[in-house]
Amino acid sequence: MNVLRLQRFGGAGFLLGFASGGFFDGILLHQILQWHHLLSAVPSAPFDDLRVQILADGAFHGVMYLVAAVGLWKLLRAHRALAAPGAGRDLAAHALIGFGSWHVVDGVLSHWLLGIHRIRMDVPNPLFWDLLWFTLFGILFIAGGVALLRQRAAAESRMYGWVAPLLAVAALTAGAFAARMPDNGSVTVVLRPGAAPADLLKGLDEDARVVWSSAGGEVWVLALERPRDAYRLYAHGALLVSGTVLPAGCSAWITS
């Protein structure tokens, strides 16, 4: 179900949330608090020049603008889906997941694998701040988005959960009704693949009568004196023995 919701907006919510996470990081940590720049932990020239650091931050924001533009384009293409019930909730949920995903990717890739910066560069224990940021703005936001999706899925399950059991009961009832041996003596027999019509005829009583058969001999409608004995036709090549007398029904697609 979640995959279908993501496809409905073409991933627009996720991309917008991902870009928002990047903007939040860049504006708050790079510019307002100035705890780090994108390449703060790269000490070699020319990256030790503040102008280069600011240029790298600007390039980073430019990439986030591109991600946001793609998200907006996808949202515009899927704008009709916004009229569906619960669409706003689904979009918000995927935006939260995208927002948190940015911080997870940034934490794993930039902080720990590449080591190009940490959340705080001016503290003796930067790992504490990395983990705190990773948890607060990464894991918790993703968990919040998933929780929204699950709440909606649970509501849909409560609303439509009775459909599957009802269909199962209807199918079993219809199957039992179709498989009954009626008192009028008429039954429909479908032969197994490879079974010979001659074998079926050998299993019939002398007073049995052929009412109809398909051109290739795969389907037969028989009139039996004792319809309750029709079950023994399974030993003579029958795949299905049914009480229906409508050869033009679901078995009529079989041709020679």
Contacts in CASP RR format, 6 or more apart in sequence:
PFRMAT RR
TARGET T0000
AUTHOR 0000-0000-0000
METHOD contacts of the structure
MODEL  1
MNVLRLQRFGGAGFLLGFASGGFFDGILLHQILQWHHLLSAVPSAPFDDL
RVQILADGAFHGVMYLVAAVGLWKLLRAHRALAAPGAGRDLAAHALIGFG
SWHVVDGVLSHWLLGIHRIRMDVPNPLFWDLLWFTLFGILFIAGGVALLR
QRAAAESRMYGWVAPLLAVAALTAGAFAARMPDNGSVTVVLRPGAAPADL
LKGLDEDARVVWSSAGGEVWVLALERPRDAYRLYAHGALLVSGTVLPAGC
SAWITS
1 153 0 8 1.000
1 156 0 8 1.000
2 149 0 8 1.000
2 153 0 8 1.000
5 90 0 8 1.000
5 94 0 8 1.000
5 149 0 8 1.000
6 14 0 8 1.000
6 94 0 8 1.000
8 78 0 8 1.000
8 81 0 8 1.000
8 84 0 8 1.000
8 87 0 8 1.000
8 90 0 8 1.000
9 74 0 8 1.000
9 75 0 8 1.000
9 78 0 8 1.000
9 81 0 8 1.000
9 87 0 8 1.000
9 90 0 8 1.000
9 91 0 8 1.000
9 94 0 8 1.000
10 74 0 8 1.000
10 77 0 8 1.000
10 78 0 8 1.000
11 71 0 8 1.000
11 74 0 8 1.000
11 94 0 8 1.000
12 71 0 8 1.000
12 72 0 8 1.000
12 74 0 8 1.000
12 75 0 8 1.000
12 78 0 8 1.000
12 91 0 8 1.000
12 94 0 8 1.000
13 71 0 8 1.000
13 75 0 8 1.000
13 91 0 8 1.000
13 94 0 8 1.000
13 95 0 8 1.000
13 98 0 8 1.000
14 94 0 8 1.000
14 95 0 8 1.000
14 97 0 8 1.000
14 98 0 8 1.000
14 101 0 8 1.000
15 67 0 8 1.000
15 68 0 8 1.000
15 70 0 8 1.000
15 71 0 8 1.000
15 74 0 8 1.000
15 98 0 8 1.000
16 68 0 8 1.000
16 71 0 8 1.000
16 72 0 8 1.000
16 75 0 8 1.000
16 95 0 8 1.000
17 94 0 8 1.000
17 95 0 8 1.000
17 96 0 8 1.000
17 97 0 8 1.000
17 98 0 8 1.000
17 99 0 8 1.000
17 100 0 8 1.000
17 102 0 8 1.000
18 67 0 8 1.000
18 98 0 8 1.000
18 99 0 8 1.000
18 101 0 8 1.000
18 102 0 8 1.000
19 64 0 8 1.000
19 65 0 8 1.000
19 67 0 8 1.000
19 68 0 8 1.000
19 71 0 8 1.000
19 102 0 8 1.000
20 68 0 8 1.000
20 95 0 8 1.000
20 99 0 8 1.000
20 102 0 8 1.000
21 64 0 8 1.000
21 98 0 8 1.000
21 99 0 8 1.000
21 100 0 8 1.000
21 102 0 8 1.000
21 103 0 8 1.000
21 137 0 8 1.000
22 60 0 8 1.000
22 64 0 8 1.000
22 102 0 8 1.000
22 106 0 8 1.000
23 61 0 8 1.000
23 64 0 8 1.000
23 68 0 8 1.000
24 99 0 8 1.000
24 137 0 8 1.000
25 102 0 8 1.000
25 103 0 8 1.000
25 106 0 8 1.000
26 57 0 8 1.000
26 60 0 8 1.000
26 61 0 8 1.000
29 35 0 8 1.000
29 36 0 8 1.000
29 119 0 8 1.000
30 36 0 8 1.000
30 37 0 8 1.000
30 38 0 8 1.000
30 57 0 8 1.000
31 57 0 8 1.000
35 119 0 8 1.000
35 120 0 8 1.000
35 121 0 8 1.000
35 122 0 8 1.000
36 117 0 8 1.000
36 118 0 8 1.000
36 119 0 8 1.000
36 120 0 8 1.000
36 121 0 8 1.000
37 53 0 8 1.000
37 54 0 8 1.000
37 56 0 8 1.000
37 57 0 8 1.000
37 117 0 8 1.000
38 53 0 8 1.000
38 56 0 8 1.000
38 57 0 8 1.000
38 59 0 8 1.000
38 60 0 8 1.000
38 110 0 8 1.000
38 116 0 8 1.000
38 117 0 8 1.000
39 47 0 8 1.000
39 52 0 8 1.000
39 53 0 8 1.000
39 56 0 8 1.000
39 116 0 8 1.000
39 117 0 8 1.000
40 53 0 8 1.000
40 116 0 8 1.000
40 117 0 8 1.000
40 118 0 8 1.000
40 121 0 8 1.000
41 115 0 8 1.000
41 116 0 8 1.000
41 117 0 8 1.000
41 118 0 8 1.000
41 121 0 8 1.000
42 48 0 8 1.000
42 116 0 8 1.000
46 52 0 8 1.000
47 53 0 8 1.000
47 56 0 8 1.000
75 91 0 8 1.000
81 87 0 8 1.000
82 88 0 8 1.000
82 91 0 8 1.000
86 152 0 8 1.000
89 148 0 8 1.000
89 152 0 8 1.000
90 148 0 8 1.000
90 149 0 8 1.000
90 152 0 8 1.000
92 145 0 8 1.000
92 148 0 8 1.000
93 144 0 8 1.000
93 145 0 8 1.000
93 146 0 8 1.000
93 148 0 8 1.000
93 149 0 8 1.000
93 152 0 8 1.000
94 145 0 8 1.000
96 141 0 8 1.000
96 142 0 8 1.000
96 144 0 8 1.000
96 145 0 8 1.000
96 148 0 8 1.000
97 141 0 8 1.000
97 142 0 8 1.000
97 145 0 8 1.000
97 146 0 8 1.000
98 141 0 8 1.000
98 142 0 8 1.000
99 137 0 8 1.000
99 138 0 8 1.000
99 141 0 8 1.000
100 137 0 8 1.000
100 138 0 8 1.000
100 139 0 8 1.000
100 141 0 8 1.000
100 142 0 8 1.000
101 138 0 8 1.000
101 142 0 8 1.000
102 138 0 8 1.000
103 133 0 8 1.000
103 134 0 8 1.000
103 137 0 8 1.000
103 138 0 8 1.000
103 141 0 8 1.000
104 134 0 8 1.000
104 138 0 8 1.000
104 139 0 8 1.000
104 142 0 8 1.000
107 130 0 8 1.000
107 133 0 8 1.000
107 134 0 8 1.000
110 116 0 8 1.000
110 117 0 8 1.000
111 117 0 8 1.000
111 118 0 8 1.000
111 119 0 8 1.000
111 130 0 8 1.000
111 134 0 8 1.000
112 130 0 8 1.000
118 126 0 8 1.000
118 129 0 8 1.000
118 130 0 8 1.000
119 126 0 8 1.000
119 129 0 8 1.000
119 130 0 8 1.000
119 132 0 8 1.000
119 133 0 8 1.000
120 126 0 8 1.000
120 129 0 8 1.000
123 129 0 8 1.000
178 242 0 8 1.000
178 243 0 8 1.000
178 244 0 8 1.000
179 241 0 8 1.000
179 242 0 8 1.000
179 243 0 8 1.000
180 243 0 8 1.000
181 187 0 8 1.000
181 227 0 8 1.000
181 228 0 8 1.000
181 230 0 8 1.000
181 231 0 8 1.000
181 241 0 8 1.000
181 243 0 8 1.000
182 227 0 8 1.000
182 243 0 8 1.000
182 245 0 8 1.000
183 227 0 8 1.000
184 227 0 8 1.000
184 245 0 8 1.000
185 223 0 8 1.000
185 224 0 8 1.000
185 225 0 8 1.000
185 227 0 8 1.000
186 211 0 8 1.000
186 221 0 8 1.000
186 222 0 8 1.000
186 223 0 8 1.000
186 224 0 8 1.000
186 227 0 8 1.000
186 243 0 8 1.000
186 245 0 8 1.000
187 221 0 8 1.000
187 222 0 8 1.000
187 224 0 8 1.000
187 227 0 8 1.000
187 230 0 8 1.000
187 241 0 8 1.000
187 242 0 8 1.000
187 243 0 8 1.000
187 245 0 8 1.000
188 219 0 8 1.000
188 220 0 8 1.000
188 221 0 8 1.000
188 222 0 8 1.000
188 240 0 8 1.000
188 241 0 8 1.000
188 242 0 8 1.000
188 243 0 8 1.000
188 244 0 8 1.000
188 245 0 8 1.000
188 246 0 8 1.000
188 247 0 8 1.000
188 251 0 8 1.000
189 200 0 8 1.000
189 219 0 8 1.000
189 220 0 8 1.000
189 221 0 8 1.000
189 222 0 8 1.000
189 230 0 8 1.000
189 233 0 8 1.000
189 238 0 8 1.000
189 240 0 8 1.000
189 241 0 8 1.000
189 242 0 8 1.000
190 218 0 8 1.000
190 219 0 8 1.000
190 238 0 8 1.000
190 239 0 8 1.000
190 240 0 8 1.000
190 242 0 8 1.000
190 251 0 8 1.000
190 254 0 8 1.000
191 197 0 8 1.000
191 200 0 8 1.000
191 217 0 8 1.000
191 218 0 8 1.000
191 219 0 8 1.000
191 220 0 8 1.000
191 237 0 8 1.000
191 238 0 8 1.000
191 239 0 8 1.000
192 237 0 8 1.000
192 238 0 8 1.000
192 239 0 8 1.000
193 239 0 8 1.000
195 237 0 8 1.000
195 238 0 8 1.000
195 239 0 8 1.000
196 237 0 8 1.000
197 213 0 8 1.000
197 217 0 8 1.000
197 220 0 8 1.000
199 236 0 8 1.000
199 237 0 8 1.000
200 220 0 8 1.000
200 233 0 8 1.000
200 236 0 8 1.000
200 237 0 8 1.000
200 238 0 8 1.000
202 236 0 8 1.000
203 232 0 8 1.000
203 233 0 8 1.000
203 235 0 8 1.000
203 236 0 8 1.000
204 222 0 8 1.000
204 224 0 8 1.000
204 233 0 8 1.000
205 224 0 8 1.000
205 225 0 8 1.000
205 226 0 8 1.000
205 229 0 8 1.000
207 225 0 8 1.000
208 222 0 8 1.000
208 223 0 8 1.000
208 224 0 8 1.000
208 225 0 8 1.000
209 222 0 8 1.000
209 223 0 8 1.000
210 220 0 8 1.000
210 221 0 8 1.000
210 222 0 8 1.000
210 223 0 8 1.000
211 221 0 8 1.000
211 222 0 8 1.000
211 223 0 8 1.000
211 245 0 8 1.000
212 220 0 8 1.000
212 221 0 8 1.000
212 247 0 8 1.000
213 219 0 8 1.000
213 220 0 8 1.000
213 221 0 8 1.000
214 220 0 8 1.000
214 247 0 8 1.000
214 252 0 8 1.000
214 254 0 8 1.000
214 255 0 8 1.000
214 256 0 8 1.000
215 255 0 8 1.000
215 256 0 8 1.000
216 254 0 8 1.000
216 255 0 8 1.000
216 256 0 8 1.000
217 256 0 8 1.000
218 254 0 8 1.000
218 256 0 8 1.000
219 247 0 8 1.000
219 251 0 8 1.000
219 252 0 8 1.000
219 254 0 8 1.000
221 245 0 8 1.000
221 247 0 8 1.000
222 230 0 8 1.000
224 230 0 8 1.000
227 243 0 8 1.000
230 241 0 8 1.000
231 241 0 8 1.000
233 241 0 8 1.000
234 241 0 8 1.000
240 251 0 8 1.000
END
